[in-house]
Amino acid sequence: MPKNTVKYGRNETGRFVKGNPGKPKGATNRTGREVKQVITDFLHDKSADLYRIYDTLDDKDKATMLLQFSKLVVSSQVKTPAEIAEQPLFPEIIIDFED
């Protein structure tokens, strides 16, 4: 059992005490941050190669590459063109006549 459990918001059994929600929303663990940094550094170092690779691709593959990169940049809350196309142009209207 860790020392000073009450100090860190846990009870004697190691569970969170009432009122302590645990890890804050959006908090990342150390390993996740380190992996993200390694990938970011790698992509930054290879960014010049991306232009060369893009120029060698067919049009279909270029579009796929752009869509994949846009997913990394654009918030996931924004609807993709496919999601927009699935929505009906006009919402369904139901009229119920009662006697």
GULUM-807250 format. One record per atom (N, C-alpha, C, CB): chain; x, y, z; residue in one letter; atom name. Coordinates in nm, 3 decimals, decimal comma. Atoms other than C-alpha are relative to their C-alpha. Glycine has a CB too. Layout:
// GULUM-807250
BATOR   chain        px        py        pz   resn   name
BATOR       A         X         Y         Z      a     CA
...
END
This chain:
// GULUM-807250
BATOR   chain        px        py        pz   resn   name
BATOR       A     0,085    -0,117     0,000      m      N
BATOR       A     0,000     0,000     0,000      m     CA
BATOR       A     0,090     0,124     0,000      m      C
BATOR       A    -0,097     0,000     0,123      m     CB
BATOR       A    -0,083    -0,119     0,005      p      N
BATOR       A     0,143     0,344    -0,090      p     CA
BATOR       A    -0,010     0,080     0,128      p      C
BATOR       A    -0,039     0,088    -0,118      p     CB
BATOR       A     0,001    -0,085    -0,118      k      N
BATOR       A     0,241     0,579     0,188      k     CA
BATOR       A    -0,085     0,122    -0,027      k      C
BATOR       A     0,144     0,041     0,040      k     CB
BATOR       A     0,078    -0,123     0,009      n      N
BATOR       A     0,026     0,884     0,258      n     CA
BATOR       A    -0,115    -0,011    -0,100      n      C
BATOR       A     0,089     0,116    -0,038      n     CB
BATOR       A     0,108     0,019     0,096      t      N
BATOR       A    -0,273     0,744     0,071      t     CA
BATOR       A    -0,104     0,110     0,007      t      C
BATOR       A    -0,066    -0,134     0,022      t     CB
BATOR       A     0,099    -0,106    -0,016      v      N
BATOR       A    -0,505     1,010     0,212      v     CA
BATOR       A     0,048     0,127    -0,070      v      C
BATOR       A    -0,028     0,028     0,150      v     CB
BATOR       A    -0,057    -0,119     0,064      k      N
BATOR       A    -0,269     1,280     0,085      k     CA
BATOR       A    -0,024    -0,003    -0,151      k      C
BATOR       A     0,150     0,010     0,030      k     CB
BATOR       A     0,015     0,013     0,144      y      N
BATOR       A    -0,308     1,145    -0,270      y     CA
BATOR       A    -0,145    -0,033    -0,040      y      C
BATOR       A     0,093    -0,106    -0,052      y     CB
BATOR       A     0,141     0,017     0,033      g      N
BATOR       A    -0,688     1,115    -0,253      g     CA
BATOR       A    -0,049    -0,143    -0,003      g      C
BATOR       A    -0,027     0,062    -0,130      g     CB
BATOR       A     0,043     0,140    -0,004      r      N
BATOR       A    -0,715     0,744    -0,176      r     CA
BATOR       A    -0,023    -0,043     0,144      r      C
BATOR       A     0,105    -0,092    -0,068      r     CB
BATOR       A     0,026     0,051    -0,135      n      N
BATOR       A    -0,846     0,550     0,119      n     CA
BATOR       A     0,102    -0,107     0,037      n      C
BATOR       A    -0,143    -0,056     0,011      n     CB
BATOR       A    -0,096     0,098    -0,050      e      N
BATOR       A    -0,669     0,278     0,319      e     CA
BATOR       A     0,016    -0,121    -0,094      e      C
BATOR       A    -0,042    -0,047     0,137      e     CB
BATOR       A    -0,007     0,114     0,091      t      N
BATOR       A    -0,750     0,013     0,056      t     CA
BATOR       A     0,054     0,039    -0,137      t      C
BATOR       A    -0,137    -0,063    -0,015      t     CB
BATOR       A    -0,056    -0,044     0,127      g      N
BATOR       A    -0,610     0,223    -0,227      g     CA
BATOR       A    -0,101     0,052    -0,100      g      C
BATOR       A     0,075    -0,110    -0,061      g     CB
BATOR       A     0,105    -0,050     0,090      r      N
BATOR       A    -0,945     0,323    -0,380      r     CA
BATOR       A    -0,014     0,150     0,016      r      C
BATOR       A    -0,136    -0,071     0,027      r     CB
BATOR       A     0,022    -0,143    -0,008      f      N
BATOR       A    -1,034     0,682    -0,461      f     CA
BATOR       A    -0,102     0,031     0,109      f      C
BATOR       A    -0,046     0,056    -0,135      f     CB
BATOR       A     0,096    -0,041    -0,102      v      N
BATOR       A    -1,205     0,861    -0,176      v     CA
BATOR       A    -0,115     0,073    -0,067      v      C
BATOR       A     0,067     0,091     0,107      v     CB
BATOR       A     0,118    -0,066     0,055      k      N
BATOR       A    -1,550     1,011    -0,229      k     CA
BATOR       A     0,036     0,144    -0,036      k      C
BATOR       A    -0,119    -0,004     0,101      k     CB
BATOR       A    -0,029    -0,136     0,045      g      N
BATOR       A    -1,526     1,333    -0,428      g     CA
BATOR       A     0,126     0,010    -0,085      g      C
BATOR       A     0,012     0,090     0,117      g     CB
BATOR       A    -0,121    -0,001     0,082      n      N
BATOR       A    -1,200     1,238    -0,603      n     CA
BATOR       A    -0,032    -0,075    -0,129      n      C
BATOR       A     0,122    -0,065     0,076      n     CB
BATOR       A     0,038     0,066     0,124      p      N
BATOR       A    -1,283     1,167    -0,969      p     CA
BATOR       A     0,113    -0,080    -0,064      p      C
BATOR       A    -0,049     0,101    -0,098      p     CB
BATOR       A    -0,111     0,073     0,059      g      N
BATOR       A    -0,936     1,024    -1,042      g     CA
BATOR       A     0,078     0,086    -0,095      g      C
BATOR       A    -0,050    -0,123    -0,071      g     CB
BATOR       A    -0,081    -0,071     0,098      k      N
BATOR       A    -0,730     1,120    -1,342      k     CA
BATOR       A    -0,084     0,107    -0,069      k      C
BATOR       A     0,059    -0,099    -0,103      k     CB
BATOR       A     0,077    -0,106     0,068      p      N
BATOR       A    -0,839     1,455    -1,490      p     CA
BATOR       A    -0,026    -0,034    -0,146      p      C
BATOR       A     0,075     0,133     0,010      p     CB
BATOR       A     0,035     0,024     0,139      k      N
BATOR       A    -1,011     1,445    -1,828      k     CA
BATOR       A     0,106     0,062    -0,089      k      C
BATOR       A    -0,141     0,058    -0,033      k     CB
BATOR       A    -0,100    -0,048     0,094      g      N
BATOR       A    -0,759     1,478    -2,109      g     CA
BATOR       A     0,143    -0,020     0,045      g      C
BATOR       A    -0,022     0,144    -0,026      g     CB
BATOR       A    -0,136     0,024    -0,048      a      N
BATOR       A    -0,460     1,386    -1,892      a     CA
BATOR       A     0,060    -0,119    -0,075      a      C
BATOR       A     0,001    -0,025     0,154      a     CB
BATOR       A    -0,066     0,110     0,070      t      N
BATOR       A    -0,205     1,166    -2,067      t     CA
BATOR       A     0,104    -0,063     0,091      t      C
BATOR       A     0,066     0,049    -0,131      t     CB
BATOR       A    -0,104     0,064    -0,079      n      N
BATOR       A     0,029     0,912    -1,920      n     CA
BATOR       A     0,136     0,029    -0,061      n      C
BATOR       A    -0,024    -0,153     0,009      n     CB
BATOR       A    -0,136    -0,035     0,042      r      N
BATOR       A     0,404     0,953    -1,948      r     CA
BATOR       A     0,041    -0,075    -0,126      r      C
BATOR       A     0,099    -0,028     0,112      r     CB
BATOR       A    -0,037     0,080     0,116      t      N
BATOR       A     0,451     0,669    -2,197      t     CA
BATOR       A    -0,067     0,053    -0,126      t      C
BATOR       A    -0,036    -0,147     0,022      t     CB
BATOR       A     0,072    -0,054     0,115      g      N
BATOR       A     0,185     0,810    -2,428      g     CA
BATOR       A     0,061     0,130    -0,049      g      C
BATOR       A    -0,145     0,022     0,034      g     CB
BATOR       A    -0,064    -0,127     0,038      r      N
BATOR       A     0,349     1,152    -2,422      r     CA
BATOR       A     0,133    -0,025    -0,069      r      C
BATOR       A     0,021     0,089     0,124      r     CB
BATOR       A    -0,131     0,030     0,059      e      N
BATOR       A     0,690     1,002    -2,497      e     CA
BATOR       A    -0,013    -0,058    -0,140      e      C
BATOR       A     0,077    -0,097     0,090      e     CB
BATOR       A     0,021     0,060     0,132      v      N
BATOR       A     0,562     0,793    -2,788      v     CA
BATOR       A    -0,047     0,107    -0,099      v      C
BATOR       A    -0,104    -0,115     0,008      v     CB
BATOR       A     0,049    -0,108     0,087      k      N
BATOR       A     0,375     1,092    -2,930      k     CA
BATOR       A     0,113     0,092    -0,040      k      C
BATOR       A    -0,111     0,079     0,071      k     CB
BATOR       A    -0,113    -0,087     0,030      q      N
BATOR       A     0,692     1,301    -2,908      q     CA
BATOR       A     0,096    -0,064    -0,099      q      C
BATOR       A     0,074     0,037     0,128      q     CB
BATOR       A    -0,089     0,072     0,092      v      N
BATOR       A     0,902     1,035    -3,083      v     CA
BATOR       A    -0,059     0,002    -0,141      v      C
BATOR       A     0,023    -0,146     0,047      v     CB
BATOR       A     0,066     0,000     0,131      i      N
BATOR       A     0,648     1,010    -3,366      i     CA
BATOR       A     0,001     0,141    -0,061      i      C
BATOR       A    -0,145    -0,051     0,011      i     CB
BATOR       A    -0,002    -0,138     0,049      t      N
BATOR       A     0,625     1,390    -3,393      t     CA
BATOR       A     0,138     0,038    -0,050      t      C
BATOR       A    -0,044     0,096     0,112      t     CB
BATOR       A    -0,137    -0,031     0,041      d      N
BATOR       A     1,003     1,424    -3,409      d     CA
BATOR       A     0,035    -0,072    -0,132      d      C
BATOR       A     0,100    -0,041     0,110      d     CB
BATOR       A    -0,028     0,076     0,122      f      N
BATOR       A     1,026     1,149    -3,674      f     CA
BATOR       A    -0,068     0,065    -0,121      f      C
BATOR       A    -0,048    -0,146     0,016      f     CB
BATOR       A     0,072    -0,062     0,111      l      N
BATOR       A     0,758     1,310    -3,891      l     CA
BATOR       A     0,059     0,135    -0,037      l      C
BATOR       A    -0,147     0,015     0,034      l     CB
BATOR       A    -0,062    -0,130     0,026      h      N
BATOR       A     0,924     1,648    -3,853      h     CA
BATOR       A     0,129    -0,018    -0,081      h      C
BATOR       A     0,029     0,074     0,132      h     CB
BATOR       A    -0,126     0,026     0,070      d      N
BATOR       A     1,258     1,504    -3,967      d     CA
BATOR       A    -0,023    -0,048    -0,144      d      C
BATOR       A     0,082    -0,104     0,076      d     CB
BATOR       A     0,027     0,059     0,132      k      N
BATOR       A     1,098     1,325    -4,265      k     CA
BATOR       A    -0,098     0,084    -0,082      k      C
BATOR       A    -0,057    -0,140     0,017      k     CB
BATOR       A     0,100    -0,081     0,071      s      N
BATOR       A     0,867     1,609    -4,372      s     CA
BATOR       A     0,042     0,033    -0,143      s      C
BATOR       A    -0,027     0,128     0,077      s     CB
BATOR       A    -0,046    -0,029     0,136      a      N
BATOR       A     1,083     1,691    -4,676      a     CA
BATOR       A    -0,026    -0,119    -0,092      a      C
BATOR       A     0,150     0,036     0,001      a     CB
BATOR       A     0,025     0,120     0,081      d      N
BATOR       A     1,044     1,331    -4,796      d     CA
BATOR       A    -0,146    -0,012    -0,039      d      C
BATOR       A     0,044    -0,125     0,076      d     CB
BATOR       A     0,143     0,011     0,028      l      N
BATOR       A     0,665     1,360    -4,780      l     CA
BATOR       A    -0,035     0,069    -0,132      l      C
BATOR       A    -0,082     0,060     0,114      l     CB
BATOR       A     0,027    -0,070     0,126      y      N
BATOR       A     0,664     1,611    -5,067      y     CA
BATOR       A     0,045    -0,084    -0,119      y      C
BATOR       A     0,071     0,138    -0,002      y     CB
BATOR       A    -0,051     0,086     0,108      r      N
BATOR       A     0,876     1,380    -5,282      r     CA
BATOR       A    -0,091    -0,120    -0,021      r      C
BATOR       A     0,143    -0,046     0,030      r     CB
BATOR       A     0,089     0,116     0,008      i      N
BATOR       A     0,656     1,082    -5,200      i     CA
BATOR       A    -0,134     0,039    -0,061      i      C
BATOR       A    -0,020    -0,062     0,140      i     CB
BATOR       A     0,129    -0,046     0,051      y      N
BATOR       A     0,339     1,281    -5,269      y     CA
BATOR       A     0,005     0,019    -0,151      y      C
BATOR       A    -0,041     0,131     0,069      y     CB
BATOR       A    -0,012    -0,026     0,143      d      N
BATOR       A     0,465     1,382    -5,614      d     CA
BATOR       A     0,004    -0,129    -0,082      d      C
BATOR       A     0,123     0,082    -0,027      d     CB
BATOR       A    -0,009     0,127     0,074      t      N
BATOR       A     0,519     1,015    -5,711      t     CA
BATOR       A    -0,131    -0,079     0,002      t      C
BATOR       A     0,112    -0,085     0,058      t     CB
BATOR       A     0,125     0,076    -0,015      l      N
BATOR       A     0,165     0,903    -5,617      l     CA
BATOR       A    -0,097     0,026    -0,114      l      C
BATOR       A    -0,066     0,034     0,132      l     CB
BATOR       A     0,111    -0,020     0,093      d      N
BATOR       A    -0,134     0,853    -5,846      d     CA
BATOR       A    -0,101     0,094     0,066      d      C
BATOR       A    -0,067    -0,137    -0,038      d     CB
BATOR       A     0,098    -0,096    -0,052      d      N
BATOR       A    -0,424     1,096    -5,807      d     CA
BATOR       A    -0,085    -0,059     0,113      d      C
BATOR       A    -0,091     0,048    -0,112      d     CB
BATOR       A     0,082     0,065    -0,103      k      N
BATOR       A    -0,632     0,845    -5,609      k     CA
BATOR       A     0,078    -0,011     0,132      k      C
BATOR       A    -0,044    -0,141    -0,047      k     CB
BATOR       A    -0,083     0,014    -0,119      d      N
BATOR       A    -0,345     0,782    -5,367      d     CA
BATOR       A     0,030     0,136     0,064      d      C
BATOR       A     0,132    -0,071    -0,035      d     CB
BATOR       A    -0,019    -0,135    -0,054      k      N
BATOR       A    -0,283     1,156    -5,333      k     CA
BATOR       A    -0,120     0,043     0,082      k      C
BATOR       A     0,025     0,101    -0,114      k     CB
BATOR       A     0,122    -0,035    -0,072      a      N
BATOR       A    -0,645     1,206    -5,230      a     CA
BATOR       A    -0,009    -0,076     0,132      a      C
BATOR       A    -0,124    -0,028    -0,087      a     CB
BATOR       A     0,001     0,081    -0,122      t      N
BATOR       A    -0,619     0,922    -4,979      t     CA
BATOR       A     0,098     0,055     0,103      t      C
BATOR       A     0,033    -0,147    -0,032      t     CB
BATOR       A    -0,101    -0,055    -0,090      m      N
BATOR       A    -0,301     1,068    -4,832      m     CA
BATOR       A    -0,049     0,131     0,063      m      C
BATOR       A     0,132     0,023    -0,076      m     CB
BATOR       A     0,050    -0,128    -0,053      l      N
BATOR       A    -0,459     1,413    -4,798      l     CA
BATOR       A    -0,111    -0,022     0,102      l      C
BATOR       A    -0,051     0,088    -0,113      l     CB
BATOR       A     0,108     0,028    -0,095      l      N
BATOR       A    -0,768     1,268    -4,628      l     CA
BATOR       A     0,055    -0,055     0,132      l      C
BATOR       A    -0,099    -0,100    -0,060      l     CB
BATOR       A    -0,059     0,055    -0,122      q      N
BATOR       A    -0,554     1,071    -4,383      q     CA
BATOR       A     0,069     0,108     0,083      q      C
BATOR       A     0,100    -0,111    -0,034      q     CB
BATOR       A    -0,066    -0,108    -0,073      f      N
BATOR       A    -0,347     1,377    -4,295      f     CA
BATOR       A    -0,102     0,098     0,057      f      C
BATOR       A     0,097     0,074    -0,091      f     CB
BATOR       A     0,101    -0,093    -0,052      s      N
BATOR       A    -0,659     1,590    -4,258      s     CA
BATOR       A    -0,063    -0,053     0,128      s      C
BATOR       A    -0,108     0,025    -0,105      s     CB
BATOR       A     0,053     0,057    -0,124      k      N
BATOR       A    -0,784     1,347    -3,991      k     CA
BATOR       A     0,090     0,032     0,119      k      C
BATOR       A    -0,014    -0,152    -0,015      k     CB
BATOR       A    -0,092    -0,033    -0,108      l      N
BATOR       A    -0,473     1,429    -3,790      l     CA
BATOR       A    -0,010     0,146     0,041      l      C
BATOR       A     0,141    -0,031    -0,042      l     CB
BATOR       A     0,000    -0,143    -0,024      v      N
BATOR       A    -0,525     1,804    -3,817      v     CA
BATOR       A    -0,137     0,051     0,044      v      C
BATOR       A     0,044     0,073    -0,124      v     CB
BATOR       A     0,135    -0,047    -0,025      v      N
BATOR       A    -0,902     1,854    -3,813      v     CA
BATOR       A    -0,057    -0,072     0,121      v      C
BATOR       A    -0,090    -0,021    -0,124      v     CB
BATOR       A     0,062     0,058    -0,119      s      N
BATOR       A    -1,093     1,797    -3,491      s     CA
BATOR       A    -0,093    -0,113    -0,039      s      C
BATOR       A    -0,077     0,107     0,079      s     CB
BATOR       A     0,086     0,115     0,029      s      N
BATOR       A    -1,277     1,466    -3,476      s     CA
BATOR       A    -0,147     0,035     0,013      s      C
BATOR       A     0,034    -0,115     0,093      s     CB
BATOR       A     0,140    -0,041    -0,015      q      N
BATOR       A    -1,597     1,656    -3,390      q     CA
BATOR       A    -0,055     0,055    -0,131      q      C
BATOR       A    -0,015     0,103     0,111      q     CB
BATOR       A     0,043    -0,051     0,130      v      N
BATOR       A    -1,607     1,800    -3,742      v     CA
BATOR       A    -0,041    -0,118    -0,085      v      C
BATOR       A     0,112     0,083    -0,068      v     CB
BATOR       A     0,047     0,110     0,082      k      N
BATOR       A    -1,808     1,582    -3,978      k     CA
BATOR       A     0,080    -0,009    -0,129      k      C
BATOR       A    -0,149     0,016    -0,031      k     CB
BATOR       A    -0,071     0,024     0,125      t      N
BATOR       A    -1,629     1,426    -4,271      t     CA
BATOR       A    -0,098     0,012    -0,116      t      C
BATOR       A     0,069    -0,141     0,001      t     CB
BATOR       A     0,091    -0,008     0,115      p      N
BATOR       A    -1,768     1,463    -4,624      p     CA
BATOR       A    -0,091    -0,122    -0,012      p      C
BATOR       A     0,080     0,016    -0,128      p     CB
BATOR       A     0,083     0,121     0,006      a      N
BATOR       A    -1,892     1,102    -4,607      a     CA
BATOR       A    -0,115     0,007     0,099      a      C
BATOR       A     0,085    -0,125     0,026      a     CB
BATOR       A     0,105    -0,013    -0,101      e      N
BATOR       A    -2,086     1,174    -4,287      e     CA
BATOR       A    -0,103     0,104    -0,043      e      C
BATOR       A     0,059     0,038     0,135      e     CB
BATOR       A     0,091    -0,103     0,048      i      N
BATOR       A    -2,235     1,487    -4,441      i     CA
BATOR       A    -0,088    -0,056    -0,110      i      C
BATOR       A     0,078     0,124    -0,050      i     CB
BATOR       A     0,076     0,058     0,111      a      N
BATOR       A    -2,340     1,293    -4,752      a     CA
BATOR       A    -0,106    -0,098     0,049      a      C
BATOR       A     0,094    -0,071    -0,097      a     CB
BATOR       A     0,096     0,096    -0,055      e      N
BATOR       A    -2,518     1,034    -4,534      e     CA
BATOR       A    -0,123     0,069     0,058      e      C
BATOR       A     0,066    -0,086     0,105      e     CB
BATOR       A     0,113    -0,071    -0,059      q      N
BATOR       A    -2,740     1,300    -4,377      q     CA
BATOR       A    -0,099     0,037    -0,109      q      C
BATOR       A     0,048     0,125     0,075      q     CB
BATOR       A     0,098    -0,041     0,100      p      N
BATOR       A    -3,068     1,364    -4,557      p     CA
BATOR       A     0,003     0,152    -0,017      p      C
BATOR       A    -0,142    -0,047     0,040      p     CB
BATOR       A    -0,001    -0,143     0,028      l      N
BATOR       A    -3,096     1,703    -4,722      l     CA
BATOR       A    -0,106     0,071     0,083      l      C
BATOR       A    -0,022     0,025    -0,150      l     CB
BATOR       A     0,108    -0,055    -0,082      f      N
BATOR       A    -3,426     1,766    -4,548      f     CA
BATOR       A    -0,037    -0,102     0,106      f      C
BATOR       A    -0,125     0,038    -0,088      f     CB
BATOR       A     0,036     0,096    -0,104      p      N
BATOR       A    -3,520     1,612    -4,214      p     CA
BATOR       A    -0,138    -0,059    -0,027      p      C
BATOR       A     0,002     0,068     0,138      p     CB
BATOR       A     0,128     0,068     0,017      e      N
BATOR       A    -3,807     1,365    -4,211      e     CA
BATOR       A    -0,106     0,072     0,082      e      C
BATOR       A     0,010    -0,150     0,041      e     CB
BATOR       A     0,110    -0,068    -0,068      i      N
BATOR       A    -4,136     1,534    -4,124      i     CA
BATOR       A    -0,116    -0,098     0,008      i      C
BATOR       A    -0,042     0,132    -0,074      i     CB
BATOR       A     0,113     0,089    -0,021      i      N
BATOR       A    -4,415     1,328    -3,974      i     CA
BATOR       A    -0,117     0,082     0,047      i      C
BATOR       A     0,034    -0,112     0,102      i     CB
BATOR       A     0,121    -0,072    -0,039      i      N
BATOR       A    -4,765     1,470    -3,959      i     CA
BATOR       A    -0,101    -0,104     0,040      i      C
BATOR       A    -0,054     0,092    -0,115      i     CB
BATOR       A     0,097     0,095    -0,053      d      N
BATOR       A    -5,015     1,284    -3,746      d     CA
BATOR       A    -0,130     0,073     0,021      d      C
BATOR       A     0,051    -0,066     0,131      d     CB
BATOR       A     0,131    -0,060    -0,017      f      N
BATOR       A    -5,381     1,376    -3,782      f     CA
BATOR       A    -0,082    -0,085     0,096      f      C
BATOR       A    -0,073     0,015    -0,137      f     CB
BATOR       A     0,084     0,070    -0,096      e      N
BATOR       A    -5,594     1,283    -3,487      e     CA
BATOR       A    -0,144     0,048    -0,017      e      C
BATOR       A     0,049     0,023     0,147      e     CB
BATOR       A     0,143    -0,036     0,010      d      N
BATOR       A    -5,976     1,277    -3,490      d     CA
BATOR       A    -0,044     0,085     0,116      d      C
BATOR       A    -0,088    -0,124    -0,009      d     CB
END
